[in-house]
């Protein structure tokens, strides 16, 4: 639980924002170009990582909330989140929070932080395109550790501030902050952020947000079920599931995918073939991403999870 002094620091005083030019509150589609501004207005100790305004894996769709993570290491740097790893290119989130409470904004575009997963108000497997990710330099301790074990007060406070700032900017309450474990626990076995009780965290965030006079409505997309629920393939994905996708496109749609090379790498040719399939299939969004709806329309043969490589897994341990 928070100490009395720490909890008091979560209460938001609207007067403290006077004099700051803040973006209008409300739903937002596209990259959160206002991210640094709202964080500064919230009073966080902010660092802008070089090139953050141009960094990302494409553009956001409508931003629906915040997803909290731990990195798996107390020493993970902002640079490691910005640049990624040999097996997973950065950015791996939009924000990094160090153990001393320093918040670094590393990217404005889409980051590989969510991966496959489900949540009632998110399109299945599409968290990367709808959620601002926050990576906290923390080991997480263990899945069963008590709330805030090994979380310095300044780091936890900064997490609360960041979530509150983003949720408030989007005219959302704290229910729009979720943990990676709540989204990807079933699909990926994730348990981050470890040693964080999400209900307590959301309570602290809500105390900081205050009252939202006209809250944004919570979207309720249909949640696909069945064998395609965990399918998420996009440019940069690799492995046997990509090869199976290429095989089915090549064999089933030779008019526009007959020259596709079956190499297990989701490159521009594969993306172009997917987009063409989506254009020709009623009801599909043309975005070049194979999620549950496109996979179902293709009747994609799903490769056994044991054969699949880890994709969009941003833990460092």
Secondary structure, DSSP 4 states (H G I P E B T S, - for coil): ---HHHHHTT---GGGGTT---PPPS--BS--TTHHHHHHHHT--EEE-TTGGG-SSS---B--EEEEEE-SSTT--HHHHHHEETTEESPS-SEEE-TTS-EEE--SS--S---S--BTTB-TT-GGGTEEEEEE------TTPPTTTT--HHHHHHHHHHHHHHHHHTT--GGGEEEHHHHHHHHH---PSTT--HHHHHHHHHHHH---TTPPPPP------STTTT--B-TT-BSHHHHHHHHHHHHH-HHHHTT---SSB--HHHHHHHHHHHHHSTT---SS-B-HHHHHHHTPPPPPGGGSPP-S-----
